[in-house]
Amino acid sequence: MKLGTERLMIIPCTEQTITPEIKEEYTCGPHIIRHLNALKEDPALLYWGVWLVKHKSTGNIVGDIGFKGKPDENKVVEIGYGFLETCWNKGYATEALTALIHWAIHTSEVHKMIAETRLDNPASMRVLEKINMQKREQTEAMLYWELDLKDINR
């Protein structure tokens, strides 16, 4: 399965999609390695982990996005994302998150999404504001967000 937007292709991260070329051009962070290891243990995590975000016109990886595990018993799932610095301020995170939210809505397995950002990351906060996430809690260093999917136009 792949998700497509106007400019992006969003594909689940697997051993097959992390090709040697991708490993060379995109630094596979520890979260990707953890996801690939967890996927070996539980193939049902396939869509509930990391997704790679590629630019359609170049085929280059611009970042990754995804869930931090399957939805819990209350149908809540946490999202996260990271994009190459050269790809910041181009709307890619908002575009990719919007696609992932709509995919999650159509699974009927998610009622709410949550996220967290550091207080020193205003760009990430702006992305979450653009997708209509609401601030729910703040600590000295973090801001916690939520999005009730029933509030989204399907």
C-alpha positions as CSV (number, residue, x, y, z in Angstrom):
1,M,0.0,0.0,0.0
2,K,1.1,3.5,-0.8
3,L,-0.4,6.9,0.0
4,G,-0.1,9.7,-2.5
5,T,-0.5,13.4,-2.3
6,E,0.0,16.1,-4.9
7,R,3.8,16.0,-4.4
8,L,4.5,13.1,-2.1
9,M,4.5,9.3,-2.1
10,I,4.2,7.8,1.4
11,I,5.2,4.1,1.8
12,P,5.4,1.8,4.8
13,C,8.9,1.3,6.0
14,T,10.0,-2.4,5.6
15,E,13.2,-4.3,4.9
16,Q,12.1,-4.2,1.2
17,T,11.5,-0.5,1.0
18,I,14.7,0.5,2.9
19,T,16.9,-0.2,-0.1
20,P,20.7,0.2,-0.1
21,E,20.2,3.4,-2.1
22,I,17.8,4.8,0.6
23,K,20.2,3.8,3.3
24,E,22.9,5.7,1.6
25,E,20.9,8.9,0.9
26,Y,18.8,8.9,4.1
27,T,20.2,8.4,7.5
28,C,18.1,5.6,9.1
29,G,17.6,6.8,12.6
30,P,17.2,4.5,15.6
31,H,13.4,4.7,15.4
32,I,13.6,3.1,12.0
33,I,15.8,0.3,13.2
34,R,13.5,-0.3,16.2
35,H,10.5,-0.3,13.8
36,L,12.1,-2.9,11.5
37,N,13.0,-5.1,14.4
38,A,9.5,-4.8,15.9
39,L,8.0,-5.6,12.5
40,K,9.9,-8.9,12.4
41,E,8.3,-9.8,15.7
42,D,4.8,-8.6,14.9
43,P,4.0,-8.2,11.2
44,A,0.7,-6.5,12.2
45,L,2.7,-3.4,13.0
46,L,3.3,-2.8,9.3
47,Y,1.1,0.3,9.0
48,W,1.4,1.3,12.6
49,G,5.0,2.3,12.5
50,V,7.3,4.3,10.2
51,W,6.3,5.4,6.7
52,L,8.9,6.8,4.3
53,V,8.0,10.1,2.6
54,K,9.4,10.4,-1.0
55,H,9.1,13.4,-3.4
56,K,7.2,12.1,-6.4
57,S,9.1,14.1,-9.0
58,T,12.6,13.1,-7.8
59,G,12.0,9.9,-5.9
60,N,14.2,11.2,-3.1
61,I,13.3,10.6,0.6
62,V,12.4,13.9,2.2
63,G,11.6,12.5,5.6
64,D,9.6,9.9,7.5
65,I,6.3,9.9,9.4
66,G,4.2,7.5,11.2
67,F,2.7,6.0,14.3
68,K,4.4,5.0,17.5
69,G,2.6,1.6,17.6
70,K,-0.9,0.3,17.1
71,P,-3.9,2.1,18.5
72,D,-4.5,1.4,22.1
73,E,-7.8,0.0,23.6
74,N,-9.3,3.5,23.4
75,K,-8.4,3.8,19.7
76,V,-5.7,6.4,20.4
77,V,-2.5,6.4,18.4
78,E,0.6,8.7,18.7
79,I,2.1,10.2,15.6
80,G,5.6,11.4,14.9
81,Y,7.6,12.8,12.0
82,G,11.0,14.0,10.9
83,F,12.1,15.6,7.7
84,L,15.5,16.5,6.3
85,E,16.5,20.0,7.1
86,T,16.7,20.8,3.4
87,C,13.0,19.9,3.2
88,W,11.8,22.1,6.0
89,N,9.3,25.0,5.3
90,K,8.0,23.4,2.1
91,G,4.8,22.0,3.6
92,Y,5.8,18.4,3.3
93,A,5.1,17.5,6.9
94,T,1.6,19.0,6.8
95,E,0.9,17.3,3.5
96,A,2.1,13.9,4.6
97,L,0.4,14.1,8.0
98,T,-2.9,15.0,6.3
99,A,-2.6,11.9,4.1
100,L,-1.8,9.7,7.1
101,I,-4.7,11.1,9.1
102,H,-7.2,10.4,6.3
103,W,-5.8,6.9,6.0
104,A,-6.2,6.3,9.7
105,I,-9.8,7.6,9.6
106,H,-10.7,5.1,7.0
107,T,-9.3,2.2,9.0
108,S,-11.9,2.8,11.7
109,E,-9.3,1.7,14.2
110,V,-8.4,5.2,15.4
111,H,-10.6,7.8,17.1
112,K,-7.9,10.1,18.4
113,M,-4.3,11.0,17.5
114,I,-1.8,12.4,19.9
115,A,1.6,14.0,19.4
116,E,4.3,15.8,21.4
117,T,6.7,18.6,20.5
118,R,9.5,20.2,22.3
119,L,8.8,23.8,23.3
120,D,11.9,24.9,21.3
121,N,10.5,23.6,18.1
122,P,8.0,26.2,16.8
123,A,8.1,24.8,13.2
124,S,6.8,21.4,14.4
125,M,4.1,23.2,16.6
126,R,3.0,25.1,13.5
127,V,2.6,21.8,11.6
128,L,0.4,20.4,14.3
129,E,-1.7,23.6,14.4
130,K,-2.2,23.4,10.6
131,I,-3.7,19.9,10.9
132,N,-6.0,21.3,13.7
133,M,-4.4,19.4,16.6
134,Q,-5.3,21.0,20.0
135,K,-2.8,21.6,22.8
136,R,-3.8,19.6,25.8
137,E,-0.8,19.8,28.3
138,Q,2.5,21.5,28.7
139,T,5.5,20.8,30.8
140,E,8.7,22.7,31.2
141,A,10.1,21.3,27.9
142,M,7.2,19.6,26.0
143,L,3.8,20.4,24.6
144,Y,1.3,17.6,24.2
145,W,-1.4,17.6,21.5
146,E,-4.5,15.7,20.4
147,L,-6.8,15.5,17.5
148,D,-10.2,13.9,17.7
149,L,-10.8,12.3,14.3
150,K,-14.6,12.8,14.5
151,D,-13.8,16.5,14.0
152,I,-12.2,15.8,10.6
153,N,-14.1,16.2,7.4
154,R,-14.1,12.8,5.7
